[in-house]
């Protein structure tokens, strides 16, 4: 690690032109950082909708999650899975991965057909399992303003049906990674 004394010696050895360039560079760097902070602040408040679903072929067994993230005209579909997990873990993982997909603090409406997820977040149901995922979800929620909404599953809701399809397809993939959080319970 460089000491303050070493930095002072290095600065004193600079020519006046080099010193002027260094000052300009520092000012430009500071302005860039301030602009990035302002941009991040101005992005807060963008309204994002996240639709999620989790699935397991057997419970426990191969599992997957499906996500739709939409903001204005932007829409992205995401999915993934694990070789041996539970349906509840995939419901939580869908919400986690949906929030992780956001590149800026946002006002989020998160929709799920999982009463386990929705009621735990809105009605303070006791968290008896999956503490690793609840902790991660709480951390992500602290970065956004998140409202949770329950939708009835398999009732024709287009985004929920699509997420269900994505989750099911993800669970069928070969070479799925291990869910180390589930294996360490």
C-alpha positions as CSV (number, residue, x, y, z in Angstrom):
1,X,0.0,0.0,0.0
2,X,1.3,3.5,-0.9
3,X,2.0,5.8,2.0
4,X,1.1,9.5,2.2
5,X,4.8,10.3,2.3
6,X,5.4,8.4,-0.9
7,X,2.6,10.2,-2.6
8,X,3.9,13.6,-1.5
9,X,7.4,12.8,-2.8
10,X,5.9,11.7,-6.2
11,X,3.8,14.9,-6.5
12,X,6.8,17.1,-5.6
13,X,8.8,15.4,-8.4
14,X,6.2,16.3,-11.0
15,X,6.9,19.1,-13.5
16,X,4.4,22.0,-13.4
17,X,2.8,20.8,-16.6
18,X,2.4,17.3,-15.2
19,X,1.0,18.7,-11.9
20,X,-1.5,20.8,-13.9
21,X,-2.6,17.7,-15.9
22,X,-2.9,15.7,-12.6
23,X,-5.1,18.4,-11.1
24,X,-7.4,18.5,-14.2
25,X,-7.6,14.7,-14.2
26,X,-8.6,14.6,-10.6
27,X,-11.3,17.3,-11.2
28,X,-12.6,15.4,-14.2
29,X,-12.7,12.2,-12.2
30,X,-14.6,13.9,-9.4
31,X,-17.1,15.4,-11.9
32,X,-17.7,11.9,-13.5
33,X,-18.3,10.4,-10.1
34,X,-20.8,13.2,-9.2
35,X,-22.6,12.8,-12.5
36,X,-22.9,9.0,-11.9
37,X,-24.4,9.6,-8.5
38,X,-26.8,12.2,-9.9
39,X,-27.8,9.7,-12.7
40,X,-28.3,7.0,-10.1
41,X,-30.5,9.3,-8.0
42,X,-32.5,10.4,-11.1
43,X,-33.1,6.7,-12.0
44,X,-34.6,6.0,-8.6
45,X,-38.4,5.9,-8.9
46,X,-38.5,4.2,-12.3
47,X,-41.4,1.8,-12.1
48,X,-40.6,-1.8,-12.8
49,X,-42.9,-4.8,-12.9
50,X,-41.4,-8.2,-12.1
51,X,-43.4,-11.4,-12.6
52,X,-42.0,-14.6,-11.1
53,X,-42.7,-18.3,-10.7
54,X,-40.8,-21.3,-9.4
55,X,-41.3,-24.9,-10.1
56,X,-40.0,-28.4,-9.1
57,X,-40.4,-31.6,-11.1
58,X,-40.5,-33.4,-7.8
59,X,-40.4,-31.7,-4.5
60,X,-37.5,-31.9,-3.7
61,X,-36.0,-32.5,-7.1
62,X,-34.9,-30.6,-10.2
63,X,-36.3,-27.1,-10.0
64,X,-36.4,-23.9,-12.0
65,X,-37.6,-20.3,-11.9
66,X,-39.0,-18.0,-14.6
67,X,-39.0,-14.2,-14.5
68,X,-40.4,-11.4,-16.6
69,X,-38.9,-7.9,-16.0
70,X,-40.7,-5.0,-17.6
71,X,-40.2,-1.2,-17.6
72,X,-42.0,0.9,-20.1
73,X,-41.4,-0.8,-23.5
74,X,-38.5,-2.9,-22.1
75,X,-39.2,-6.5,-21.4
76,X,-36.8,-9.3,-20.5
77,X,-37.4,-13.0,-19.8
78,X,-35.0,-14.8,-17.4
79,X,-34.8,-18.4,-16.2
80,X,-32.5,-20.8,-14.4
81,X,-32.6,-23.8,-12.2
82,X,-30.9,-26.2,-9.9
83,X,-30.5,-30.0,-10.0
84,X,-31.9,-30.7,-6.5
85,X,-34.0,-28.1,-4.7
86,X,-37.5,-27.3,-3.5
87,X,-40.4,-25.4,-5.0
88,X,-40.3,-22.8,-2.2
89,X,-36.6,-22.2,-2.8
90,X,-37.4,-21.6,-6.5
91,X,-40.2,-19.2,-5.7
92,X,-37.7,-17.2,-3.6
93,X,-34.9,-17.5,-6.2
94,X,-37.2,-16.1,-8.9
95,X,-37.8,-13.0,-6.8
96,X,-34.1,-12.7,-6.0
97,X,-33.0,-13.0,-9.6
98,X,-35.6,-10.6,-10.8
99,X,-34.4,-7.9,-8.4
100,X,-30.8,-8.7,-9.2
101,X,-31.6,-8.0,-12.9
102,X,-32.2,-4.3,-12.1
103,X,-29.4,-1.9,-12.8
104,X,-30.8,1.0,-10.8
105,X,-32.8,1.6,-7.6
106,X,-36.5,1.3,-8.6
107,X,-40.1,1.3,-7.5
108,X,-40.9,-2.4,-8.0
109,X,-44.2,-4.2,-8.3
110,X,-43.3,-7.9,-7.8
111,X,-46.0,-10.4,-8.8
112,X,-46.0,-14.1,-7.7
113,X,-48.4,-16.9,-7.3
114,X,-46.5,-18.1,-4.2
115,X,-48.4,-17.4,-1.0
116,X,-45.3,-18.5,0.8
117,X,-43.3,-15.6,-0.7
118,X,-46.0,-12.9,-0.8
119,X,-47.4,-13.5,2.7
120,X,-44.0,-13.8,4.3
121,X,-43.1,-10.4,2.8
122,X,-46.5,-8.7,3.4
123,X,-48.0,-10.4,6.5
124,X,-44.8,-11.2,8.3
125,X,-45.2,-15.0,8.2
126,X,-42.6,-16.7,10.3
127,X,-39.5,-17.7,8.4
128,X,-38.8,-21.3,9.4
129,X,-36.6,-22.4,6.5
130,X,-34.5,-21.0,3.5
131,X,-32.9,-18.3,5.7
132,X,-30.1,-17.9,3.2
133,X,-32.6,-16.8,0.5
134,X,-34.7,-14.7,2.8
135,X,-31.6,-12.8,3.9
136,X,-30.6,-12.2,0.2
137,X,-34.1,-11.1,-0.7
138,X,-34.2,-8.7,2.3
139,X,-30.9,-7.1,1.1
140,X,-32.1,-6.7,-2.4
141,X,-35.4,-5.2,-1.2
142,X,-33.5,-2.6,0.8
143,X,-32.0,-1.3,-2.5
144,X,-35.5,-0.7,-4.0
145,X,-39.0,0.2,-3.1
146,X,-40.7,-3.2,-3.5
147,X,-44.5,-4.0,-3.3
148,X,-45.5,-7.6,-3.4
149,X,-48.7,-8.8,-5.1
150,X,-50.2,-12.2,-5.2
151,X,-51.7,-13.6,-8.5
152,X,-53.7,-16.8,-8.7
153,X,-51.6,-19.4,-10.4
154,X,-52.8,-21.3,-13.5
155,X,-55.7,-18.9,-13.9
156,X,-54.8,-17.5,-17.3
157,X,-52.8,-14.5,-16.2
158,X,-50.5,-14.1,-19.2
159,X,-47.2,-13.2,-17.4
160,X,-47.7,-15.8,-14.7
161,X,-48.4,-18.5,-17.3
162,X,-45.3,-17.5,-19.2
163,X,-43.2,-17.5,-16.0
164,X,-44.6,-20.9,-15.1
165,X,-43.6,-22.2,-18.6
166,X,-40.0,-20.7,-18.2
167,X,-39.6,-22.3,-14.8
168,X,-40.8,-25.7,-16.0
169,X,-38.5,-25.6,-19.0
170,X,-35.5,-24.5,-16.8
171,X,-36.1,-27.4,-14.4
172,X,-35.9,-29.9,-17.3
173,X,-32.4,-28.7,-18.4
174,X,-29.5,-31.1,-18.1
175,X,-26.4,-30.2,-16.2
176,X,-28.2,-27.9,-13.7
177,X,-25.9,-26.5,-10.9
178,X,-26.3,-27.6,-7.3
179,X,-28.4,-25.6,-4.9
180,X,-25.7,-25.4,-2.2
181,X,-28.0,-23.5,0.1
182,X,-30.5,-26.4,0.0
183,X,-27.8,-29.0,0.5
184,X,-26.4,-27.2,3.5
185,X,-29.8,-27.0,5.3
